[in-house]
Amino acid sequence: MEWIQWSSRLLFIAFILYAVATVLFTIAVSGMRKGRNVNRIAYGKYAFILAVIGFIAQMTYFILRWVGVGYAPVSNLYEYTTFFGMMMVLGFLVVYGIYKNDVLGLFAMPVALLVIAFASMFSSEVAPLIPALNSVWLKIHVTTAALGQGILAISFASGLIFLLNETSMREQSKSRTWLEITMFVLMCTLGFILVSMLFKAIGAGGVVEFTNDRGTQESYEYFMPMLFVPEGAQLLSGSSGLSLELPTFINTLKLNTLIWSVIAGVVIYVLLRFVILRKRIAEALQPLAKKVDLDLADEISYRSIAIGLPVFILGGLIFAMIWAQIAWNRFWGWDPKEVWALITMLIYIYYLHMRIQRGWTGTKAAWLCVGGFAVIMFNLVFVNLVIAGLHSYA
């Protein structure tokens, strides 16, 4: 267990290094806007070095936890999301090593930070591997799928840079509206992190017991005030307040977390939009994206998808179907995770098809990059936190 504790410290160190790297990328981009090229080069270089050191620290965390628990640490939402964040950083480091673009770091690193911080809000305690996951395919399927998604995430950062660069914030348009919706979703992720820390600190929540849809007794331990509880639930501790009863096929514990995250996201967005910035968040970020060559941003998106999609298909679909046949005697079963993995693949295939066959570049292609990553995050967050299925191991 000492190895596990050391691994957690390494993950924290990696997070701090990523945060400092993000600050340095911000300084580098600001320096570039003011023409201070020497500062840009220096700060960008230091930021990249810190990101590499942070990645090494996080990789060491992953290896130590693997050795300590005896299986690939990707078996629950904490472990998988942490690994996914690490793969996002890896994808960024590879792309940055090729293009040396500081603005990409300014947009890619904060997303990776949010993903890792999101993971830290779930229990990191070590538990025995459940029989359904006790297979060599756990590390083959899950790690490959996460690697593919991490590479695909870079297309989101470059696509977002393109859209911020191209969209006029002074004229009403669908692009301006959807950019602001994207900012709001990111604020909801930040809101989840903040409300989780707050409610854990004050001891809000409680425990309920209920009969699930399989007819067996089950209990939920809430760490946030209860907005939703399973139908027929009995309160064991804490206060349920005016909580709403929902059918047992809905994971009310995770839905409760999701709704509180949205509430917190609304509060953060309103504070930023109307009190602190007094302008749209996308509009405030636009000057930082203006120094990126649009052709370069478009090229980064294309290369990220061209590399990441085959990796994701291999891990998220082909390896997954092989394991499903071994575990459940069927290749495909329309489980929510399977369906959204298929939708993810189709969106990125559509991107490649339209780009190669129809010559799609620019705004349309950039929105497909943003939309594809939105589906990845929907699968990670909403499907895991709300919809019960065969993959609900978190």
N, C-alpha and C positions, 0 to 999 in steps of 0.2 A: 504493500500500500504506500510505502515511502516513494516509490517510483511514480505512483499516480499523483502524489502531492507535488513532486518536482515537475511533472508534466504540466500541471495546472499553472504553476508559477511561470513556466516557459511560455505558455499561451498568453498569460497576462503581459509578459515582457514583449512578446510579438505584437500584441495589440497596441501597447504604448509606442513601440517603434513605428508601426504603421501610422499612428496618429501624428507623430512628429514628422514623418515623411510627408504626410498630407499637408501639414503646415508649411513645410519647406517648399513643396510644389506650389502652394498658393503664393508664397513670397517670390518664387522664381517667375511665375506667370505675371504677377503684379509688376515685377522689375522689368519684364519684357514689354509690358504695356507702356512703361515710362522710358523705354529705350536703354535701360541699364543692362546691356547684354552680358557684361562680366558677372554681375550678380545672378542673372538667369542661369548662366552656365554653372556657376559654383553651387548655387542652391539646388538646382536640378540634379547635379551630380551627387551631392550629399543626400538628397532625398532618395535617390535610386539606391545608394549604398545602404541606407537605413532600411529600406524596403527589403533588400536582399537579406540583410542580417535578420530582420523580423521573420522572413520566410524560413530561414534556416532554423530559427528558434521554434517556429510553429511546426516545422517538419520533425524536429527533435521531440517536441511534445507528442506528436502523433505516434512516433516510433516507441517512445517510452510507455505511452498508454497502451499500445498494442502489446508490448512485452508484459506489462503489468496485468492486463485483464486476460491475456491469452487468446484474443481473437481481434480481428480488424475492427477498430473503434469507429464504426459507421452504422451501429445497430439501432440507434434511437435518434430523436430529433436534435438533441444537443450534439452528439458526435457527428452526425451527417452534416448538419449546417456548419459546424466548425470546419469540417473537411472541405465543404463546398466553398467557404470563404477563402480557405488556403488555395484552392484551385483557381479562384478568381485572381488572387495575387500572382500566382504562377503565370497565368495567361497574360496579365498585365506586364510582368517582368520580361517575358519573351517579346511581346510587342514593343515595349519601350526600348529593349536592347536593339531592335531593328530600326525604329523610327526616331528615337531620342526626342520625343515630344512631351514637354512638361505638362501641357494642358490636359493630355490624356490621363496623366497621373492625378491631376486635380479632380477629375470626375470619376475615375475608376477606383481609386483608393478609398474615398468615402463610402462608396457602395459596399466594398469588401468589409470595411469597418462596421457598417450597419449590420451586415449579415453575421459577422462574428459576434457582435454585441447582442444581436437577436438570439443567437445560440446560447449565450451565457445566461439568459434568463430562464432556461430550462434546467432541470436537475442534472448535475454532472456526476452523481453517485454511480459507482460501479455496481452492476447487477449481473447475475448469471445470464448467459445467452439463452433465450427461449428456444425450444426445439425447432420451431419453424425457421429460425435463422442460423441454425448450427450446420452450415454447409460451406464448402470452399467457394461456392458461387456468391457468398456474401461480399467477400473482398473483390471478386472479379467484376460482378455486376455493378455494385454500388460505387466503387471507386472510379470505374471507367465512366459511368454515367455522370458523376460529379465533375470529373475532369472535362468532359465534353461541355457541360453546362458552364463551367468556369471559363472556358475559351469563348463560348458564345456570349458570355456576359460582356466581353470587351467590345463586341459589336454594339451593345446597348450604350456604352460610354461614348464611343465615337459617333453613333447615330444621334445621341442626345446633343453632343457638341455641334453636329451639323445643323440640327433643327434650331438650336439656340442662335446659331450664326445666321441662319436664313430667315427666320420668322420675324416679321415686323410686330413689335409690341405696341405700336401706336394705332394699329388698325384691328378691328374685330375680325377674327378668322377662326376656323376650326383648329388650325395648327396652334394658335396661341392658347385656345381653351384647353386642348388636350395636353399641351406642355404644362400648364398649370395644374391639371389633374395629376400628371406624373409627379410633380413636386409635392402635391398633397399626399399621395400614396407614400412617398419617402418620409414625409412628416409623420404618418401613421406608424411606420416602422420605428421611428425614433420615439414616438409616443408610447409604444409597447414597452420599450426598454425603460423609459422613465417611470411609467406607472407601475411596472413590475417591481422596480427598486423601492418606490414609495410605499406600496401596499405591503411588501414583505417587511419593510422596516417598522411599520405601525401595527403589523399583525392582523390585517384585515382578512376576511374570508371565513372558512369553516369547513366542516366535513359532512357530507350527506351519504346515505346508503339507499340503494334502490335495487329493484329486480330488472335486469337488462332484458333485451329481446330474445336472449337464449334461455331465459328462465332461471338464471343463476344470480346470486347476490353479488353486488359490486358497490364500491364506494368511490366517491370523488373528493379529493382534498383541494379546496379552493384557496388561492392565495390573494384573491381580489374579492371585493364585495360581490355577493351573488346576484346576478341579474336574471340568470336562467338556471333551472334545476331539472333533472329528469322527472318524468311523470311518475307520481306516487312515491317520491323520495321522502325519506325521513331524516330530519336534522339530528346529527350526532353531536356537533359542537359548533360554536359560532352563532351568527345571526343570519337568517335567510332573508329578512326584510320583506319586500314586496316582489320577490322573485317570481318569474313566470315559468310554469311547468311546460316542458316540451316533450315530444315523443322520444323514446329511449334510443332510436336509431341515430339521433343527433347527439354528438358528443357535446353536451352543454357546458362542460368544463372548458373546453377549447373555444367554443363559441363565446362564452363569457369573456375569455381573454381577448378574443378578436374585437368584440364590441367596445371594451374598455380602451383598446388600442386606437380604435377609430375616434372615440370621444377625446382621447388625449391628442390625437393627430389634429382634430378640429381646433382645439385650444392652441396648440403650437402654431398652426397655420395662421390663425386669426392674429395672434400676437406678432408674428413675423410680418404678415401682409399689411396689417393696418396700424400697428403700433411702432415696431422697430424699423422696418424697411420703408413702409408707406408706399410700396409699389409691389407689383407681382414678383414672386420669388424668381420665376424664370427671367423676368426683366432685370433683376438684380444680378443674376448670373451671366447674362448675355455679354457684358464687356469682357469677361474672362475667356469666352469662347471665340471672340472676334479675331484673335491672332492665329487661328488654325486655318491652314489651307483646306478648302472644302474638298478638293480632289483627294488630298491625303486622308481626311476623315472618312470619305467614301471608300477608299481603298482598304483602310484598316478594317472597316465593317465587313467588306467582302471577304478579305483573307481570313478574318476571325471565323466567319460562318463556314467558309470552304474547308477550314481545318476542323473546327469544333463539331460541325454536324455529323460527319462520318464517325467521329469518336462517340458522340452521344447516341447515334443509332446503334452502334456496336454494343455499348454498355447498357443503355436505357431500354432497348427493344430486343435485340438479338440475344444477348446474354440473359436478359430478363425472361424471355420466352423459353429458353433452355431450362432455366431454373424452375420456372412455373410448371413445365412438363414433369420435371423430376419431383417437385414438391406436391403439386396439385393434380397431376395427370391431365393437364391441358396446357396448350401453348398460350391461349388467350381467353379471358373471361370477363371483359368489360368492367373490371374493377376501376374505381375512380382514378387511381394513380396510373393505371394502364391507359385509360382513355386520354388523360391530359398529357401523358408522354407522347401518345400518338399525335395529338393536336400540335404539340410543340414541334415534332418532326415535320408535320405537314406545312406549318407556317414557314419554317426555314427552307424547306424544299421549294415552296412557292416563291420565296425570295430569290433563290438561285435560278429557278426557271425563268422568272420574269426578267432577271438581270441578263441572263445569257441569251434567251430567245427574243425578248422584247427590248433589251437595252435599257432596262430600268436603272437609273441612278438618281442621286439627289434626294429630294424630299420624300417621295413615295418609298424608296428603298430604306431611307432612314427610319420612317415610321414602322416599317416591317421589323426592323432591328429592335426598336423600342417595344413593339407589340409582342415579339417573340420572347423577349426577356420578361415582359409582364406575365405571360403564360407560365414561364418557369417559376416565377415568384408566387403566382396563384397556386400552382401545384405544391410548392414548398410550404406556403403559409395557410391558405384557405382549405385546401384539400386535407392537409395534415391536422389543422386545428378545428375543423368543423365536420367534415364528412367521414363517417366511419366506413372502413373497408378492410380488405385483407392486408393492406400495407400500413394499418394504423398501429404501429409499434411504439410510437413516441409517447 
